[in-house]
Amino acid sequence: MNPFEMSKVPQAGQSAEKPKEKIWTITPEQFNQLPDGTELTSVFGEKMVKGRDEINQDTRAGYLAFGFLEADKPAGIDFDPRAVREIEEDMTLNSLEESEK
């Protein structure tokens, strides 16, 4: 095994999985205050744009399945610490097809 490949092998105490990104989900009220054109990320990592894409308004514990990545959190929105989620594995047809290859 060459040194480059060895660097990919997890060492003791390290996980083989890459860390999941955090997403700050929003309430329907916060969603309604956002201007059209605002890019949101779903809990599955899918990007959607308010006013252009159909964004599901179903809630779980008062939050939509959409919000902002940690690095993209806009100023002026009061995010509740209970609203943070990790992006889940996308189980779309495309990801299932890729996993079968």
Secondary structure, 3 states (H helix, E strand, C coil): CCHHHHHHCCCCCCCCCCCCCEEEECCHHHHHHCCCCCEEEECCCCEEEECCECCCCCCECCECCEEEEHHHCCCCCCCCHHHEEECCCCCCHHHHHHHHC
